[in-house]
Amino acid sequence: MNRERFPGLDGTVRFDAPAGSQLVVSAADAIATYIRSPVANAHGGFPPSDRTDAAVAGARAAVANLFGTDPANVVFGPSMTALTYLLASTVADSVGAGDEIVCTRLDHEANVSPWRQLAESRSAHVRIAEPDPVTLELSVESVERVLSERTRWVAVTAASNASGSVPDVSAIVERVHARGARVVVDAVHAAPHLPLDFDTWGADAMFASAYKWFGPHGSMMLLAPELMQELRPRHLRGGPGPGVEQWERGALSFEQFPGIEAAATYLSETGLDRIGAVESELLDRLLAGLDEIPGVTVYGKPPRRTSTVLFNVEGHAPAEVAAALREREIYVWHGHFYAIELMDFLGIDGAVRAGLLHYNTADEVDRLLEALTALTRPGSLSAAGQPGGGS
Ligand SMILES: Cc1ncc(COP(=O)(O)O)c(C=O)c1O
């Protein structure tokens, strides 16, 4: 779908989407136009500076529209990881000795390490919500089970970047709030796949990164108005007053903003429901095909999921599988993808991940299936020249 709008699609098969997508042409063009024009820092009050202010405001409005909130709740930053550390350090005082923070087995380390480290620094405890060991569904009850009177924060993903599992975030937020704790949602993997509605969910904070959804490298933290009012991130004397700019700390990478605006607009205009329908057909084809290849283990069968599939091939290390696919110009990721909690839970060191986006095709899925079939054929040679079934 819309392949012609992605100039980075060069004929190679790109199933590396959970690590980053191709830019939509409108985002690439918008960045080029901005950066080829006279530029200036923000808030100067003359035309090139006004253009910078407009680029930031345009991106804030488009991101707010995409995620169902007000532009005044959208904080920009260099990466989700950096923004999560910023939030965790800013709320440190809200956590005392003996308090609890809940993380999950489905989360990327960027939504685990900052909270674990915060807990350690405050003599607080981390409790972990576990998914179903077979389906890898993270139920609302599994989160509720680890809540207590001492829970202060819950860090949960809107979709696993490894198994594709999609927890019911809205219901989780409701249960957590009923216990008086706060919820931080990692929407980095979910954003190019599902409609996300920050205000309706009522989450306290949510993170996303535009490079996963057809834009440039640049990320955002959505903060509920109550937290925006309450929290005071460390900032410079003489700097901006309360509000998003107090969190943004200095001159941002302004060049990214026309691209973020264009990418967010592309997603809103295309519609996540339409995108989801295309992805779901591709996913069904991939899962059915993998099921027929002997020696392939697919991890998880979550009822709600993205088009991201985690698997291993018997007798072949994940790196070897990825190398064999690379020989055929099929690009996938292998390793732990920072889904370290999930790897530990599954008892594996790593796996192969094929992540599909709406710009992929059935033909590309078939190329992947053919390549895996060839790899698992008895007597086949691995990319490294080792007989299949080696390392
Ligand atoms: C689910 C998820 N969360 C967080 C991150 C970290 O995002 P960033 O690279 O913007 O720090 C990633 C990156 O792959 C991710 O997939």
The ligand as an ORCA input file, in Angstrom:
! r2SCAN-3c Opt
* xyz 0 1
  C       9.098     -0.571     21.989
  C      10.267      0.364     21.991
  N      10.414      1.206     23.017
  C      11.432      2.072     23.074
  C      12.390      2.111     22.101
  C      13.492      3.116     22.221
  O      13.214      4.186     21.371
  P      14.297      5.312     21.057
  O      15.238      4.725     20.047
  O      13.496      6.449     20.510
  O      14.970      5.648     22.327
  C      12.290      1.245     21.009
  C      13.322      1.236     19.967
  O      13.472      0.313     19.217
  C      11.199      0.354     20.953
  O      11.034     -0.489     19.941
*
